[in-house]
Amino acid sequence: MYKGFYRLQRNPFEITPDPHFLFPTRRHNEALAALYYGVRRHKGFVVMTGEVGTGKTLLVRCLLQLMNHSHVAYAYVFNSRLSPLEFLQYIAGDLGLASSGKNKSELLLELGTYLIERHQKKLTTVLVVDEAHHLSADVLEEIRLLTNLETAQEKLLQILLVGQPELDEKLDSMDLRQLKQRIALRSHLEPLDRQETAAYIQRRLQLAGADAEVASLFSGEASSSVFRHSRGIPRLINTICENALIVAYARQARTVSPDIIDEVAMDFRLGIVRTSKTRPADETHDTEALSAVKTLLQLHEYLQAARSGERQVESAVAIATGVGKNEPYI
């Protein structure tokens, strides 16, 4: 919609993990190098973690693109909510092996034969598990057992686990200590800093075909506003910038102002603190507690008064009827 107005060849801020738009920060370069080195050197087991939207899947796509030119066969599991048997069936099917109707032992035997044949031809086989933080303990144990497929010199199956920081917590558990000890390489992605965010925006504009004039579409103040609302998370940067371009185009503005960024961030509820008459949570909690105590005290006074009234009535009845004159009142 806005490409013609800003003289762009393609949308610069799509949220799909397109390797063409890789922004090579130091941390992303190190993570990609670790993934690539782990596969090419047959290290066996590599882990990459990072917060939501920091570019993990993009790096996986970059790695798979590199491996497409290296005669590397791979199984890519992107839905990790599978049972152990379903997990093995998915791997076998993605590698082109017949998996329908086979039990676990048959799948493992066929997979082992396949890996040995590829190893004899000096070919590499890779298992990539995205969203690995969702893996159950049973499936993670199955992955540990798959690392036993090896020769005396190297692993037959290269395994890459990619997920959110919760994956680190799982791997640090006592039950998975055997799996943790087999990790050969480990990397972690962080959000971009303020300078990297500005450079990220400019690079994506340039890769989308922006000329020198359009490359300054986002001013320094606008980029700082993007960083403030996105906290340096690439996926959020893309969402904010994409919608900011749409708003700017609608207003026929040649530059994106910080006000537009703030407006978009407010629409998406990104880090905006709205002024409200509502008390803060802790203050509301304290007020509710005081109100409850006051209500209990009032209830106690009411019950005391009611009980005192009952005693007075009972005394009057006793005096009038002459009952219990010689008995103490309890």
Secondary structure, DSSP 4 states (H G I P E B T S, - for coil): --TTTTT-SS-TT--S--GGG----HHHHHHHHHHHHHHHTT--EEEEEE-TTSSHHHHHHHHHHHHTTTT-EEEEE------HHHHHHHHHHHTT---TT--HHHHHHHHHHHHHHHHHTT--EEEEESSGGG--HHHHHHHHHHTT-B-SSSBSSEEEEEE-THHHHHHTSGGGHHHHTT--EEEEE----HHHHHHHHHHHHHHTT--TTGGGSB-HHHHHHHHHHHTT-HHHHHHHHHHHHHHHHHTT-SSB-HHHHHHHHHHTT-S-----SSPPHHHHHHHHHHHHHHHHHHHHHHHHHHHHHHHHHHHHHHHHHTTTTTS---
